[in-house]
Amino acid sequence: MGDVPEMLKHHQKYATPFTWMTAQAEKLNSPIVQIFMRPLSRPIVIVTDPREAQDVVLRRAKDFDRSMFFNDAFGGVLPNHHIIQPTNQKFRQGRRLLADTMTTGFLNKVAAPSLHRHILKLMDLWRIKSKAAKGYAFWVAEDINHMALDSIWDVAFGSQLLSIPTEIELLSSIPKFEMPAAADEPMVFPAPDYNSAVKSMKVITHTLDATVTSPMPKQTHWLISMTPSYRRARAHKERLIRERLEDAKARLLGRGDHSAGEFAGITSAVDHMVRREAQAAAKEGRAPQYDSASARDEMFGFLIAGHDTTATTLMWAVKHMAASPGVQGKLRGVLRAAFGAGGGGGGVPTAEQISTADIPYLDAVVEEMVRCAGTSPATMRTAVHDTMLLGHTIPKGVDVFMMSNGPGYMAPNTLNESIPEHARSASSQANKDRAVPPWDPRDMTAFKPERWIKTDGGGAEVFDIHSGPVLQFGGGLRGCFGKKMAYLEMKIFIALLVCAFDLETVPEKLRGFEAFDCLTHKPKQCYVVLKEAEKSRAD
């Protein structure tokens, strides 16, 4: 059974198997260790060194490729998605289908207004809840998740999922709520009956939660796939995506000219996808395949990746902001200085203002949110041939987990400081001067946006993305496809949140920072106490 019993024991107690993996390196006092997670299978190699991880993802694509972990964990739900492919033609074709969605034009003209609109809806919901709660804390993890799902659905298909409006409608119809029995108890709000699309997305996302944390992900998915609830959810998901692809095809054929301007008639990601397929088919002299299995899986992967990871980071963000009133006040002052009364009126900056603004402290807050959230605890690769890593032989086919939740990232780097230079790869040694500097061990566990701010030659504050190591989005050719959109959503969210509310101190029993691992690294507690900013203390 290898290390499985010990890992499962930890998982049952703490629900954080990826934290256990990092702990093995600390336990053995080595930046590289191996663990055995599956019967009669190869070991998994754990690496905790930020510099070598950066070298692997940026410069060693010929040595390390797509991890088999992705195929095992995601293959059941997304068998035709590019994420499970090695770096081959099929991988590149999959990414090209939605490549236009990460262009500056699409992000600013299509994505930003949609994200802004749905985040404002979330602020409306929280006004209703904060007024009803009368100073009591209330749970917001599901609200954030629903907002992110509404947003990415709109960006993907140009249509409304309506999970947040459904909750607003329900709560607005209730004349009186039952109040908590004690000051440190949370306010509990009823949940509405969400539509079938929302329910289906949740069922399939929860399936991925189970496979990602299982020692036997393929078998886990097979067992879940036999349940009636999963079969219904999958069938409903397939029908919805087919319908959206058919709608986009009709819009494309109705326009006629597939080579029209970049955003002519484009209202969503699916519009871009079908236009790109039409152009590729014409170039290759074949009939377009708008409703291919690859197209359906790429669209569904866009939905999954576009809401769950970002939502998790935002859950951690509200916790860190509530615990950091000084950061809140400083950011609010910076935003008001930049946006004044807000182009949208009522002190609300517009989507265009936020997405195009150059505000170093806002960028620093967002980057610190990403660093401290630890949403993705590891970046994985598989050795494509026998190779070396930190002086050790890595046989072909062995998975390497480069952990980003411990030494060098969120804990002092003592393990990694002991690595002799000759043990590093040739490319790592050659690029030593280009490696990002280590974090100051005295405060690296703190939420401190100022660590990302530097002063230029003229004395002005500037945001420095290379201030220290972060690996949340991976890197290189196989880095996170949706990184730009994720940053855009986080930037709009935190700007609108701080402009709208003061996040006050949450009762001690409700503000713990314990976590659990599923598809992402989520907080066990995600409560807020909100007060409208204009009614709170002067900044």
N, C-alpha and C positions, 0 to 999 in steps of 0.2 A: 504493500500500500504506500510505501515511500513516506512522503511528508503529508499526505492527505489527512490522516487522523489529527495531526497537530493543527493543521490549517483549519479543519472543520471545527475543532474545539474552540479555536480563536474566533472563527466566524459566528458560531452559536452564541458566544459571549459578547462579542463586540460588533459583529456584522461588518467588519472591515478586512476582508482577505488581502487587499492590496497593501494595507498597513502592515499586516503580518509578513508579507514578502520583503518589504523594506527592513523590517526588524531583524530578518535573518542575516542581512549584511552587517547590521550593528552588533548582533549577537556573536557573529564569527569574526568581527573586527576586520572585515575585508570589503573593498568596494565592488568585488565581483564574487558571487557565490552561485551554486547550482542547487535547485530543489527538484524533487520528483513528485509531480502532481497527478500523474495518471498511471495506472497499473500497466506494466509491460510496454512503457513508452519512453521516449527520450526525456532527458531532464530539461528544465527551463533555466536559463541563465539570468540572474538578476544583476543589474549594473546600477550603481548609485552615483557615478561621477558625471557631473554636468558637462565637463569639457569633452569627455570621450563620447557622451551621448550626442552632443552637437556635431562632433566629427562623423559619427555613424550616419546620422540623418542627412547631413549636408554633403558629405564627400565620399561616402563609401557605398554608394548605390550598387556598385558591381559586386560587393561582398555581402550586402544585406538587403533583402527585399521584403515584400509584404509578409507579415507574420501569418503563420497557419492558424493562429488564435482567431483572426478575423474570419477566416473561412469556417472554423468550427462554431464560433459564437453567432455570426450573422448570416451564415449561408442558408440556414433554414428559412429565415424571413426574407432575405434579399439575395437569392441565388444568382441573380444576373447583374448585381450592382458592381460598380468598378472597385469598391473598397475591398472586395474579396479576391480580386484578380491580381496575379503577379504583374509587374510592370511590363506589359506587352501591348499589342495593338488593341485588344479588347478593353484594356484599362484606359488607354488614351481615347478610344471612341466613346466610352462611357462618360468620361470627364468633359469631352467636347460637347456632348449633348446639352449641357447646362452651363457651359463656359461663359456665355454672355451674361449670366446672372451676377457675375462678380465684377463686371465692368463698372467703372465710375458712373457712366451714364445710367445704367439700370439701377444701381444702388441709390443714386440721388433722385432720379425721376420716378421710379416705380416703388422700390423697397422702402425708402425713407418715409414718404407720405403714408404708406400702409402701416409701418411700424409706429409712427407718431400717432396715427389715429387710434390704433388699438391700445397703446400705452395710455393715452388720454382716457379711454374707456375704463381702463383699470383704475386710474386715478378717481374717476367718477364712482366706481364701485367702492373704493376705499373711503371716499367721503361719506357715503351712506353707512358703511360699517363703523367708521370712527365716530360718527355722530350717534349711532345707536349704542356703541360700546361705552361711551361716556368715560373714557380714560382707562378702560380695561384693555388688556392685550387680546389680540385675536390672531388666528392662524392664517398665514398668507401663502404658504407653499403652493397650494392648489390654484389659488388665484393667479400667481405668477406663471404657473405651468399652462393654465388656460389662456392667459394673455399671449404667451409665446406661441401656443398652438393656433389661436385665432390669427395671429400676425403672419406666421409662415404659410398658413393655408391661403390667406389673402394674396401674399406675394407669389405663391406657387400657382394659384388658379384664378386669381382676380375675383373670387367669390367669398361669401361670408360664412363662417362656421358658427358664430353667434354664441359661444359658450359664456363669455363675460356678459353680453346683453341679456342672456337668459337668466343669469344670476341677479342682475340688476332689476329685471322685471319682477322676479320672485320677492326679493327683499323690499322693493318699493311697495309691494302689496300687503306687507305685514304691518299692522298698526302698532304693535307692541312686542318687544322681545323679552325673553326670560333672562334676567341678569345673573351673573355669577354669585355664588354664595360667599366668596371671600375675595379680598383685594388681590391676592396673588393667583387667583383662578382665571382662566381665559374665558372670554366671551365665545360662545359657540353659535354659529349661524347655520340655518338649514341649507342643504344643497339641493339645487333644482334637478329635475329629470332632464339630463342633457340629451341631445339628439343622437341618432344612431351613428353618425360619423364620428362624433367625439368618443362615444363608447367604444367603437371599433379601434380607434387609434390607441386608446388606453389599454385595451386587451393586448394588442400586439406589442406595444412598448413594454408592458409588464412581462411579456414573454422574453424579450431581450434582457430585461433585468435579471431574469432567472438564468438564462444561458451564459451571460457574461461572468457571473460569479460562481458557476458550477464547475467542479473538476472534470465533468463529462458533459460539455455543452451540447454536443450533437444528440446524445441520448436524452438529455433534458428537453431539448426542443421537440424531439419525436414524441415523447410522452405528452407534452402540452398540446402538440398538434392533433392529438387524438380526441381532445375534449370538444364537446359541442360548442362551447363559447368561443374557442379559438377558430373553429371552422366557420362559424357564422361571421366572426369579425373579419377573417381573411377574405371570405366571399364578398362581404360588403365593401371592403377596401378595394378589391379588384374591380368591382362594378363602378365605384366612384371614380377611380382613376381612368378607367376606360371611357367613362362619360366625359370627363374633363379633357381627355385627349381628343375625343371626337368633336367636342365643342371648339377646341382650338384649331383643329383641322378645318372645320366649317368656316371659322373666321379667316383663316389663311386663304382658303380657296375663294372666299368672298372678296378678298382684297385683290387677288389675281397676281400682282407683281411681287414675287418672292424676294426680289433684290432691292425693294424700296428702302427708304431711309432707315437708320438703325432702330428707331422706335416708332415707325409708322404702324399704327394699329396694335402695338405691343402693350399689353396691360398686365402681363404676368410671366412667370417663368415658363409655364407650359406653352405659351405663345412662341417664346424663343426656341423652345425645344422642337416644335413641329416645323418652324421655319428653317432651322438648321438642318433638320432631316430632309426637307424638300430640296434645299440647296445641295446637300451631299448626294442625294439620289440623282439630281440633274447632272452633277459633275461626273458621277460614276456610270451614268447611262442605265439606271435601273428604276423600278417602281419604288416610291417612298414607302417605308414601313412605319407609319405613325404610331401604331399600337403594338409595337414589338415588346417582348418580355423584358428586354433591356430598358426600353423607354419607361415601362411601368415601374420597374424596380428603381431606376434613377429618380423618378418623381417621388416615389415613396421614401427613398433614402433621403431626399431633399427635405421632406417633411420631418422625418425622425431626427436627423442630425440638426435641422434648423430650429428645433424647439427644445429638445430635452437638455442638451448641453448648455445652451444659453440660459434657459430657465434655472438650471442648477446654480450657475454662477451668480445669477441675480438673487437667488434665495440667500446665498452666502453674503451677497453685497448688502442687503437690508440689515442683516445681523451685524456686520462690521460697521456700517454707518451708524446704527443705533448705539453701538458701543463707542463711537468716536464723535462726540458732539463738536469737537474742535474742527474736525475735517468737514463736517456738515456746514458749520458756520462759514468757514473759509471758502468752501466751494460755492455756497449760495451767494456770498459777496462777489466772488469772481464772475459768476453767471449773470448777476444783476448788473455788474459793471459792463459786461460784454453785450448783453441783450437789452438793457434798459427795461422798459415796460413790457417788452416782448412783442414781436411782430404779429403774434396771433391775438393780442389783446389780453387784458387781465393778468399780465405778468407771465404769459406762456410763450416761450420762444417757439418759432415755427420749425418744421422739419428741415427746411432749407438752412435756416440759421444754425441749427445744431450740427447738421451734417457737414457744413462747409466751414465751420468756425475753427480757428486756430487758437485753442485755449490750453496751454501746457498743463495747467493744474487739473482740468477735466480729463485730459488724456492720462495724466498720472494716476488719478483716482481709478479710472477704468482699468489701467494696467495692474494696479495693486489689487483690485477686485479679482482679476484673473489669477494673479500670483497666489493670493491667500485662499482662494476657493479650493484649489486642488481638484477641480471638476474631473479631470482625466488623470488618474494617478500614475499612469505609465504610457510610454510610447513603445510599441512592439515591432520587432523585425525578425526575420528568419535568415540564417546563414545560407547563401545559395551555393557555397562550396566550402571546403575546409579552410578555415581562416584563423586569424589571431585577434584577440581582444584583451587588452591590459595584460599581455604576457601569457595568456592562456589559449590553448587550442580550442576553437569552437567548431565542432564537426558540422558538415553539411546537414541542413534540415533542423537544426536546433533553434528554438525560439529564444530570443533575447528580449527581456523586459527592462527597459531603461526607466527607472523609477524617478518620478518628479515630486514625490511627497515626503522627502526626507533630507539626508545630508546634501548640502550645497544649495538646496532650494528653500526649505523651511526649517532646517536644523544646521548647526555648525558642521563644517566641512572636514572634520578631523580625519575621517576614513580616507578621503580622497587626497588629502595633503600628503599622505604617505606613499603615493604612487611614484615610483622612480620614472624619470623621463624616458629612459630606454624601453620601458614596458609599453609605452604608448605607440600607436600606429605611426607610420611615416608621415601621413597627412596631418595627424594631430600635432606631431612635433614641428612640421613645417609651418603650421598655422598657429603656433603658440601665441604669438603676439596679437592675433586676431580674435582669440577667445575672449568672451565677455568676462569682466572682472568678477570676483566672488562678492557675495553680500557681506556686509559688516556683521559678524557673528553676535555682536552685542544687542542688536535689535531686529534681527531677521525674522523673528516670529511675530513681530508687531505689525499691525495694519498702519502703514506709514507711506502715504503717497509721495511725500517729499523725497523719498529715495530715488525717484525717477526724474527729479528736477536738477538741472545743472544751470550754470551761469555762463553765457557766451562772452565773447571779447568786449562787447559793449555794455556788459552788466545786466543784460536782460535774461529773465528766466526762460529756459527752453526745456522741452520734454526730450529725454534721452532713452530711446527704446533699448539701448545696449547697456543699461546701467548694471544689469546682473542677469543671472541665468533664470529662464522660464522655459518650460517645455510643454505647456498645456496644449499647444496646437501642432505639436510635432515639428516637422521641418522638411525642406527639400521637396522633391517631386511628389512625395507621398504625404506631404503636410496637409493639414485640414483644408478641404476644398472651400468651406463656407466661412473661413476666418474673417474676411472683410465684412460680411453681413453680420456676423456675430458681434464684432466691435461696433458696428453702426448701431445695432439694437441696444447694446449695453450703454453706449454714449447717450442715446436719446432717452433711455429709461432713467438713468441716474440724473440727468439734467432735469427732466420733467418731475421726477420724484422730489428732488431737493427744492425745486421751485414751488412745489405744491405743499409739501409737508415738512414738519419737524419730526424726526424719528426719536421719540423719547425713550428713556430707560425702561426696559422690560423687567418685570419681577424676576428675582434671582432664580427661582425654580423653573422659569420658562426661557431662560437665555443661555443655556448651555451650548457649547460648541462641539458636542459629540456628533459623530457622523455615522452613516452606513453606506456601504458600497452596493450599487446595482449597476445599471447602465452607466451611471455617473456616481460621483462621490457627494452624496446629499447630506444636509444637516438633519439631525433627528428632531430638532426644535426650530421652528421658523415662525416666531410670533413678532408682532409689532404693536407699539402704542403710538398712534398718530395724532398730531395736532396740526391744523392748517397753519402754514408758515406765516401768513400775514397776520395771524392772531397771536403768534408766539413772540418770544423776546426779540428785541432789535438786534440785527446782525452787526 
